[in-house]
Amino acid sequence: MRYGARNQLIGKVRGIKKGKLMSQVDVMLDAGGLASSVMTIDSLKDLKLKKGDSVRVVVKAVNVLLVKEG
């Protein structure tokens, strides 16, 4: 499958938090670090995601903000 987004990272599902309508999926990245994605419960079911699954994190951001600390 092809994507227009160039920012893609590989990792494994570390944990899933489910609410009534939305869920948060935490992914431990192979390159180090953690990424999280928020999606509907329906999308989570459609993807059949579970802890330990290998996934590709595709980042498509319209805005990226930089904040200078200190």
VMD Tcl script that builds the backbone (N, CA, C; Angstrom):
set m [mol new atoms 210]
animate dup $m
set s [atomselect $m all]
$s set {name element resname resid chain x y z} {
  {N N MET 1 A 0.843 -1.172 0.000}
  {CA C MET 1 A 0.000 0.000 0.000}
  {C C MET 1 A 0.889 1.237 0.000}
  {N N ARG 2 A 0.514 2.249 -0.776}
  {CA C ARG 2 A 1.300 3.480 -0.865}
  {C C ARG 2 A 0.636 4.568 -0.038}
  {N N TYR 3 A 1.467 5.450 0.541}
  {CA C TYR 3 A 0.984 6.549 1.378}
  {C C TYR 3 A 1.608 7.851 0.911}
  {N N GLY 4 A 0.865 8.938 1.033}
  {CA C GLY 4 A 1.403 10.250 0.706}
  {C C GLY 4 A 2.303 10.781 1.806}
  {N N ALA 5 A 2.148 10.255 3.011}
  {CA C ALA 5 A 2.945 10.703 4.150}
  {C C ALA 5 A 4.333 10.076 4.082}
  {N N ARG 6 A 5.357 10.878 4.267}
  {CA C ARG 6 A 6.733 10.387 4.181}
  {C C ARG 6 A 7.274 9.932 5.541}
  {N N ASN 7 A 6.671 10.390 6.604}
  {CA C ASN 7 A 7.157 10.065 7.938}
  {C C ASN 7 A 6.530 8.752 8.407}
  {N N GLN 8 A 7.306 7.675 8.344}
  {CA C GLN 8 A 6.814 6.358 8.711}
  {C C GLN 8 A 7.800 5.694 9.650}
  {N N LEU 9 A 7.288 5.137 10.731}
  {CA C LEU 9 A 8.103 4.474 11.741}
  {C C LEU 9 A 7.513 3.097 12.021}
  {N N ILE 10 A 8.361 2.146 12.345}
  {CA C ILE 10 A 7.926 0.771 12.625}
  {C C ILE 10 A 8.017 0.521 14.128}
  {N N GLY 11 A 7.060 -0.234 14.664}
  {CA C GLY 11 A 7.095 -0.562 16.080}
  {C C GLY 11 A 6.100 -1.651 16.429}
  {N N LYS 12 A 5.960 -1.877 17.729}
  {CA C LYS 12 A 5.027 -2.888 18.230}
  {C C LYS 12 A 4.053 -2.233 19.204}
  {N N VAL 13 A 2.802 -2.689 19.155}
  {CA C VAL 13 A 1.777 -2.174 20.060}
  {C C VAL 13 A 2.175 -2.537 21.486}
  {N N ARG 14 A 2.319 -1.523 22.304}
  {CA C ARG 14 A 2.730 -1.705 23.704}
  {C C ARG 14 A 1.520 -1.779 24.630}
  {N N GLY 15 A 0.484 -1.029 24.287}
  {CA C GLY 15 A -0.701 -1.027 25.134}
  {C C GLY 15 A -1.863 -0.346 24.436}
  {N N ILE 16 A -3.079 -0.678 24.880}
  {CA C ILE 16 A -4.295 -0.100 24.322}
  {C C ILE 16 A -5.204 0.314 25.471}
  {N N LYS 17 A -5.616 1.579 25.442}
  {CA C LYS 17 A -6.574 2.095 26.422}
  {C C LYS 17 A -7.889 2.329 25.690}
  {N N LYS 18 A -8.966 1.704 26.176}
  {CA C LYS 18 A -10.263 1.818 25.513}
  {C C LYS 18 A -11.229 2.651 26.352}
  {N N GLY 19 A -11.905 3.571 25.682}
  {CA C GLY 19 A -12.986 4.325 26.295}
  {C C GLY 19 A -14.296 3.865 25.678}
  {N N LYS 20 A -15.347 4.663 25.835}
  {CA C LYS 20 A -16.642 4.285 25.264}
  {C C LYS 20 A -16.676 4.467 23.752}
  {N N LEU 21 A -16.050 5.544 23.258}
  {CA C LEU 21 A -16.054 5.836 21.823}
  {C C LEU 21 A -14.667 5.835 21.191}
  {N N MET 22 A -13.652 6.170 21.983}
  {CA C MET 22 A -12.290 6.338 21.465}
  {C C MET 22 A -11.323 5.397 22.172}
  {N N SER 23 A -10.177 5.184 21.524}
  {CA C SER 23 A -9.120 4.371 22.124}
  {C C SER 23 A -7.774 5.031 21.861}
  {N N GLN 24 A -6.801 4.723 22.712}
  {CA C GLN 24 A -5.429 5.191 22.544}
  {C C GLN 24 A -4.540 3.970 22.404}
  {N N VAL 25 A -3.765 3.945 21.314}
  {CA C VAL 25 A -2.847 2.834 21.067}
  {C C VAL 25 A -1.423 3.361 21.210}
  {N N ASP 26 A -0.668 2.781 22.134}
  {CA C ASP 26 A 0.726 3.169 22.358}
  {C C ASP 26 A 1.634 2.182 21.619}
  {N N VAL 27 A 2.612 2.731 20.884}
  {CA C VAL 27 A 3.516 1.917 20.074}
  {C C VAL 27 A 4.956 2.185 20.492}
  {N N MET 28 A 5.688 1.121 20.836}
  {CA C MET 28 A 7.112 1.217 21.117}
  {C C MET 28 A 7.832 1.128 19.777}
  {N N LEU 29 A 8.548 2.180 19.427}
  {CA C LEU 29 A 9.196 2.252 18.124}
  {C C LEU 29 A 10.496 1.464 18.098}
  {N N ASP 30 A 10.760 0.791 16.971}
  {CA C ASP 30 A 11.999 0.026 16.821}
  {C C ASP 30 A 13.216 0.937 16.932}
  {N N ALA 31 A 13.090 2.182 16.473}
  {CA C ALA 31 A 14.192 3.148 16.510}
  {C C ALA 31 A 14.357 3.781 17.889}
  {N N GLY 32 A 13.506 3.414 18.835}
  {CA C GLY 32 A 13.525 3.994 20.175}
  {C C GLY 32 A 12.447 5.041 20.306}
  {N N GLY 33 A 11.878 5.146 21.464}
  {CA C GLY 33 A 10.825 6.116 21.710}
  {C C GLY 33 A 9.447 5.480 21.654}
  {N N LEU 34 A 8.463 6.316 21.909}
  {CA C LEU 34 A 7.080 5.871 22.002}
  {C C LEU 34 A 6.210 6.792 21.167}
  {N N ALA 35 A 5.272 6.224 20.432}
  {CA C ALA 35 A 4.291 7.002 19.680}
  {C C ALA 35 A 2.908 6.544 20.119}
  {N N SER 36 A 1.945 7.457 20.088}
  {CA C SER 36 A 0.569 7.118 20.446}
  {C C SER 36 A -0.370 7.577 19.350}
  {N N SER 37 A -1.431 6.816 19.153}
  {CA C SER 37 A -2.455 7.166 18.175}
  {C C SER 37 A -3.816 7.048 18.838}
  {N N VAL 38 A -4.675 8.015 18.556}
  {CA C VAL 38 A -6.043 7.990 19.068}
  {C C VAL 38 A -6.963 7.685 17.897}
  {N N MET 39 A -7.862 6.725 18.090}
  {CA C MET 39 A -8.800 6.335 17.031}
  {C C MET 39 A -10.112 5.890 17.654}
  {N N THR 40 A -11.136 5.774 16.823}
  {CA C THR 40 A -12.418 5.301 17.325}
  {C C THR 40 A -12.321 3.820 17.697}
  {N N ILE 41 A -13.209 3.388 18.545}
  {CA C ILE 41 A -13.284 1.969 18.908}
  {C C ILE 41 A -13.576 1.131 17.661}
  {N N ASP 42 A -14.421 1.649 16.754}
  {CA C ASP 42 A -14.732 0.933 15.515}
  {C C ASP 42 A -13.476 0.714 14.675}
  {N N SER 43 A -12.616 1.743 14.563}
  {CA C SER 43 A -11.365 1.604 13.806}
  {C C SER 43 A -10.453 0.575 14.462}
  {N N LEU 44 A -10.394 0.592 15.781}
  {CA C LEU 44 A -9.571 -0.377 16.511}
  {C C LEU 44 A -10.034 -1.798 16.200}
  {N N LYS 45 A -11.350 -2.001 16.198}
  {CA C LYS 45 A -11.898 -3.328 15.886}
  {C C LYS 45 A -11.611 -3.712 14.436}
  {N N ASP 46 A -11.775 -2.761 13.502}
  {CA C ASP 46 A -11.525 -3.037 12.084}
  {C C ASP 46 A -10.078 -3.450 11.839}
  {N N LEU 47 A -9.140 -2.809 12.540}
  {CA C LEU 47 A -7.720 -3.132 12.391}
  {C C LEU 47 A -7.321 -4.398 13.143}
  {N N LYS 48 A -8.191 -4.838 14.054}
  {CA C LYS 48 A -7.922 -6.039 14.871}
  {C C LYS 48 A -6.590 -5.928 15.600}
  {N N LEU 49 A -6.300 -4.727 16.116}
  {CA C LEU 49 A -5.041 -4.504 16.822}
  {C C LEU 49 A -5.070 -5.134 18.204}
  {N N LYS 50 A -3.928 -5.685 18.591}
  {CA C LYS 50 A -3.771 -6.204 19.954}
  {C C LYS 50 A -2.331 -5.981 20.397}
  {N N LYS 51 A -2.116 -6.056 21.679}
  {CA C LYS 51 A -0.779 -5.858 22.241}
  {C C LYS 51 A 0.197 -6.840 21.599}
  {N N GLY 52 A 1.363 -6.315 21.190}
  {CA C GLY 52 A 2.402 -7.136 20.583}
  {C C GLY 52 A 2.390 -7.132 19.064}
  {N N ASP 53 A 1.308 -6.609 18.451}
  {CA C ASP 53 A 1.245 -6.552 16.984}
  {C C ASP 53 A 2.300 -5.603 16.431}
  {N N SER 54 A 2.899 -5.978 15.306}
  {CA C SER 54 A 3.802 -5.081 14.590}
  {C C SER 54 A 2.964 -4.125 13.748}
  {N N VAL 55 A 3.315 -2.837 13.800}
  {CA C VAL 55 A 2.558 -1.816 13.068}
  {C C VAL 55 A 3.513 -0.797 12.453}
  {N N ARG 56 A 3.010 -0.095 11.453}
  {CA C ARG 56 A 3.708 1.036 10.846}
  {C C ARG 56 A 2.985 2.290 11.316}
  {N N VAL 57 A 3.711 3.228 11.895}
  {CA C VAL 57 A 3.159 4.513 12.332}
  {C C VAL 57 A 3.373 5.494 11.182}
  {N N VAL 58 A 2.285 5.974 10.598}
  {CA C VAL 58 A 2.356 6.918 9.479}
  {C C VAL 58 A 1.923 8.286 10.005}
  {N N VAL 59 A 2.832 9.268 9.902}
  {CA C VAL 59 A 2.572 10.602 10.449}
  {C C VAL 59 A 2.322 11.571 9.308}
  {N N LYS 60 A 1.152 12.173 9.302}
  {CA C LYS 60 A 0.804 13.192 8.307}
  {C C LYS 60 A 0.335 14.409 9.096}
  {N N ALA 61 A 1.201 15.377 9.235}
  {CA C ALA 61 A 0.896 16.554 10.045}
  {C C ALA 61 A 0.820 17.810 9.174}
  {N N VAL 62 A -0.209 18.593 9.383}
  {CA C VAL 62 A -0.341 19.845 8.684}
  {C C VAL 62 A 0.549 20.898 9.339}
  {N N ASN 63 A 0.597 20.892 10.657}
  {CA C ASN 63 A 1.397 21.860 11.421}
  {C C ASN 63 A 2.352 21.147 12.354}
  {N N VAL 64 A 3.563 21.617 12.398}
  {CA C VAL 64 A 4.536 21.149 13.380}
  {C C VAL 64 A 5.053 22.385 14.099}
  {N N LEU 65 A 4.882 22.407 15.412}
  {CA C LEU 65 A 5.277 23.571 16.208}
  {C C LEU 65 A 6.564 23.296 16.948}
  {N N LEU 66 A 7.461 24.264 16.955}
  {CA C LEU 66 A 8.695 24.192 17.749}
  {C C LEU 66 A 8.571 25.160 18.908}
  {N N VAL 67 A 8.983 24.716 20.074}
  {CA C VAL 67 A 8.955 25.547 21.266}
  {C C VAL 67 A 10.351 25.572 21.852}
  {N N LYS 68 A 10.915 26.758 22.029}
  {CA C LYS 68 A 12.239 26.876 22.633}
  {C C LYS 68 A 12.076 26.896 24.142}
  {N N GLU 69 A 12.720 25.943 24.798}
  {CA C GLU 69 A 12.642 25.825 26.257}
  {C C GLU 69 A 13.735 26.693 26.891}
  {N N GLY 70 A 13.381 27.337 28.026}
  {CA C GLY 70 A 14.376 28.066 28.787}
  {C C GLY 70 A 14.615 29.457 28.405}
}
mol reanalyze $m
mol bondsrecalc $m
mol representation Tube
mol addrep $m
